[in-house]
Amino acid sequence: MRVYRLPTAGGIDSLTMVDEDMPRPGRGQVLVRMQAASLNFRDLLVVKGQYGRSPARPNLIPLSDGAGEVVEVGAEVSRVKLGDRVAGIFMQEWIGGPMTPEVQPSALGGGARDGVLAEYVLLDQHGVVPIPAHLSYAEAACLPCAAVTAWNALFSYRPLVAGDTVLVLGTGGVSVFALQFARMAGCRVITTSSSDDKLERARSLGASDGVNYRTRPEWQQAVQDLTEGRGVDHVVEVGGAGTLSRSLQSARLGGAIHLIGVLTGVADVNPMAILQRNLTVRGVFVGSRHMFEDMNRALAFHQLRPVIDRVFPFDHAKAALRHLESQTHVGKVVIAIGAA
Ligand SMILES: NC(=O)c1ccc[n+]([C@@H]2O[C@H](COP(=O)([O-])OP(=O)(O)OC[C@H]3O[C@@H](n4cnc5c(N)ncnc54)[C@H](OP(=O)(O)O)[C@@H]3O)[C@@H](O)[C@H]2O)c1
């Protein structure tokens, strides 16, 4: 089978395609013929050796998010059967309940565990979920990290209420899912972006308002104006250092900030802005299998489809990563491995 490995995390060019024997499932494992994988900002950090406290182990298979068909099952597998269409879960051992230190190292394609950029991938039977019937493999491959993160932010701790206003930053993978989920829940969405064209696209997906943070650097003021001085109920904060203090100023008194990303680096936070505005600031780290399953029921009922910017062939995985790096995309970038 063909598989991409990272001999060292030396940038996109260090990604190397190799031919290897097909793995065989052991007890409790399933062999998935990957049909598609999707990219997350994290994957760029992994290939550049900038993810986590220590670089990825040598020869890691990168990427956390993929979907495919179960083609072989090991002994004592009862949850999954041959022919099932499945996606892997991000942290293979986070099934439900609160996150614990033990489940963190089980994330795919980041530190210790190989990821999904391969024609065949072995996963534990408990580390997969059935994918909604209305989705293609390419669409389902977008779900495990970006969609589950947006779902966890908006529905698991302080769930959206119809009529809430949600601010999403930029038009990348997590933010576009957050936009779609907030609209699904009957909420108003304000989007920021670097580009007026992307804001137009966000409007076509249901955002009521858009603010270009390049032409309007004081975008928190625009958000306050759009909400008649009240501020938004929820901020899906993916920016980090460059956006956090403006996000805090965009929220209403008692609003919620869902801390997800560090696109612009790590921030020092001024606690005054949080306490004076009575804000709830909550860190979000993807989500559990149970959250993924809850989300899939909502996707199926609402027939909601992930927004795919572009699909690259397996041979062009490096070009796919460069496209993500260019930040010209809206939504998700996908790599077709089989018949995506
Ligand atoms: N905590 C978690 O569990 C978790 C899970 C997933 C992702 N993340 C993190 O969340 C962040 C987003 O991930 P992703 O995979 O969705 O990224 P992505 O698809 O690569 O999105 C990148 C987009 O973010 C926007 N952006 C860049 N700088 C910005 C800024 N200063 N202000 C507002 N928007 C900005 C740009 O869109 P525009 O051109 O439209 O502005 C850019 O195209 C990353 O930091 C990632 O590591 C965390």
Ligand as a Chemical Component Dictionary entry (heavy atoms), coordinates in Angstrom:
data_LIG
# 
_chem_comp.id                   LIG 
_chem_comp.type                 NON-POLYMER 
_chem_comp.pdbx_formal_charge   0 
_chem_comp.three_letter_code    LIG 
# 
loop_
_chem_comp_atom.comp_id 
_chem_comp_atom.atom_id 
_chem_comp_atom.alt_atom_id 
_chem_comp_atom.type_symbol 
_chem_comp_atom.charge 
_chem_comp_atom.model_Cartn_x 
_chem_comp_atom.model_Cartn_y 
_chem_comp_atom.model_Cartn_z 
_chem_comp_atom.pdbx_ordinal 
LIG N1  N1  N 0  -8.505  23.153 20.166 1  
LIG C1  C1  C 0  -8.821  22.283 19.222 2  
LIG O1  O1  O 0  -9.303  21.185 19.508 3  
LIG C2  C2  C 0  -8.647  22.657 17.808 4  
LIG C3  C3  C 0  -9.267  21.915 16.797 5  
LIG C4  C4  C 0  -9.153  22.362 15.481 6  
LIG C5  C5  C 0  -8.404  23.496 15.214 7  
LIG N2  N2  N 1  -7.793  24.141 16.221 8  
LIG C6  C6  C 0  -7.043  25.371 15.963 9  
LIG O2  O2  O 0  -7.964  26.322 15.450 10 
LIG C7  C7  C 0  -7.323  27.148 14.501 11 
LIG C8  C8  C 0  -8.061  27.036 13.175 12 
LIG O3  O3  O 0  -7.885  25.740 12.662 13 
LIG P1  P1  P 0  -8.459  25.343 11.233 14 
LIG O4  O4  O 0  -7.982  23.966 10.948 15 
LIG O5  O5  O -1 -9.893  25.686 11.164 16 
LIG O6  O6  O 0  -7.621  26.368 10.341 17 
LIG P2  P2  P 0  -7.664  26.710 8.784  18 
LIG O7  O7  O 0  -8.732  25.940 8.095  19 
LIG O8  O8  O 0  -6.277  26.607 8.282  20 
LIG O9  O9  O 0  -8.135  28.233 8.814  21 
LIG C9  C9  C 0  -7.268  29.272 8.548  22 
LIG C10 C10 C 0  -8.111  30.533 8.341  23 
LIG O10 O10 O 0  -8.163  31.287 9.541  24 
LIG C11 C11 C 0  -8.339  32.650 9.220  25 
LIG N3  N3  N 0  -7.427  33.504 9.952  26 
LIG C12 C12 C 0  -6.083  33.552 9.872  27 
LIG N4  N4  N 0  -5.617  34.544 10.650 28 
LIG C13 C13 C 0  -6.706  35.137 11.209 29 
LIG C14 C14 C 0  -6.906  36.242 12.067 30 
LIG N5  N5  N 0  -5.884  36.959 12.542 31 
LIG N6  N6  N 0  -8.168  36.577 12.421 32 
LIG C15 C15 C 0  -9.208  35.867 11.965 33 
LIG N7  N7  N 0  -9.089  34.820 11.132 34 
LIG C16 C16 C 0  -7.847  34.472 10.765 35 
LIG C17 C17 C 0  -8.118  32.797 7.707  36 
LIG O11 O11 O 0  -9.413  32.970 7.117  37 
LIG P3  P3  P 0  -9.814  34.407 6.509  38 
LIG O12 O12 O 0  -8.906  34.635 5.350  39 
LIG O13 O13 O 0  -11.245 34.258 6.158  40 
LIG O14 O14 O 0  -9.579  35.414 7.593  41 
LIG C18 C18 C 0  -7.518  31.451 7.327  42 
LIG O15 O15 O 0  -7.809  31.065 6.019  43 
LIG C19 C19 C 0  -5.870  26.687 14.474 44 
LIG O16 O16 O 0  -5.102  27.445 15.385 45 
LIG C20 C20 C 0  -5.948  25.255 14.944 46 
LIG O17 O17 O 0  -4.749  24.793 15.492 47 
LIG C21 C21 C 0  -7.889  23.746 17.500 48 
# 
loop_
_chem_comp_bond.comp_id 
_chem_comp_bond.atom_id_1 
_chem_comp_bond.atom_id_2 
_chem_comp_bond.value_order 
_chem_comp_bond.pdbx_ordinal 
LIG N1  C1  SING 1  
LIG C1  O1  DOUB 2  
LIG C1  C2  SING 3  
LIG C2  C3  SING 4  
LIG C2  C21 DOUB 5  
LIG C3  C4  DOUB 6  
LIG C4  C5  SING 7  
LIG C5  N2  DOUB 8  
LIG N2  C6  SING 9  
LIG N2  C21 SING 10 
LIG C6  O2  SING 11 
LIG C6  C20 SING 12 
LIG O2  C7  SING 13 
LIG C7  C8  SING 14 
LIG C7  C19 SING 15 
LIG C8  O3  SING 16 
LIG O3  P1  SING 17 
LIG P1  O4  DOUB 18 
LIG P1  O5  SING 19 
LIG P1  O6  SING 20 
LIG O6  P2  SING 21 
LIG P2  O7  DOUB 22 
LIG P2  O8  SING 23 
LIG P2  O9  SING 24 
LIG O9  C9  SING 25 
LIG C9  C10 SING 26 
LIG C10 O10 SING 27 
LIG C10 C18 SING 28 
LIG O10 C11 SING 29 
LIG C11 N3  SING 30 
LIG C11 C17 SING 31 
LIG N3  C12 SING 32 
LIG N3  C16 SING 33 
LIG C12 N4  DOUB 34 
LIG N4  C13 SING 35 
LIG C13 C14 SING 36 
LIG C13 C16 DOUB 37 
LIG C14 N5  SING 38 
LIG C14 N6  DOUB 39 
LIG N6  C15 SING 40 
LIG C15 N7  DOUB 41 
LIG N7  C16 SING 42 
LIG C17 O11 SING 43 
LIG C17 C18 SING 44 
LIG O11 P3  SING 45 
LIG P3  O12 DOUB 46 
LIG P3  O13 SING 47 
LIG P3  O14 SING 48 
LIG C18 O15 SING 49 
LIG C19 O16 SING 50 
LIG C19 C20 SING 51 
LIG C20 O17 SING 52 
# 
